């Protein structure tokens, strides 16, 4: 029979890991769609992707997409595909603006991630500097944060999609912009994201990473990508933070 003193409680271990991450984080970078809200909870991403494809077809540009790309449920796949074939073109700019307009419409039906609002307010109240580093439009992020009364926790540090689509995550561009603007050393920051692209960008920028996974599928994706710390809820993060106040 193994002594209790030689066993490791996984809950205690994970709490200790969170405490270390949070204690060291004076700057916190949030991905937007996932850790802060589900942007397309009521205005589905699949519908948006379909509308972008339909617009391309009306322009006589159906051939720009493969069959797989035409039916893919992620609108970013459509945007990336067109950008690969016509980089920095007026077509890409128009498609990106149409996507942004769909994101802005989705703000009204977006679902806040559980415990995200109090976590953001608490982290801001204890003096940490917060930023959003996302592939979504910064206009969308600003609108959502304004609706939730959270804009002051981040202002002016919202770093989102730019016309340079090659610089979207997994490229670390938006993270580096945030770090530079806040005068933050990467080791003093923490990135909270829900996708392997967030992890890859954080690793490239030298920023510690905490994965948020609202379901087992996302958790598996993050762990397979190499994420060491993944939580199914932001509640334990909030608890650890409050315990330190």
Secondary structure, 3 states (H helix, E strand, C coil): CCCHHHCCCHHHHHHHHHHHHHHHCCEEEECCECCCEECCCCCCHHHHHHHHHHHHHHCCCHHHCCHHHHHCCCHHHHHHHHHHHCCCCHHHHHHHHHHHHHHHHHHHHCEECCCHHHHHHHHHHCCCEEEEEEEEEHHHHHHHHHHHCCHHHHCCCEEEECCCHHHCCCCCHHHHHHHHHHCCCHHHEEEEECCHHHHHHHHHHCCEEEEECCCHHHHHHHHHHCCCCEECCCHHHHHHHHHHC
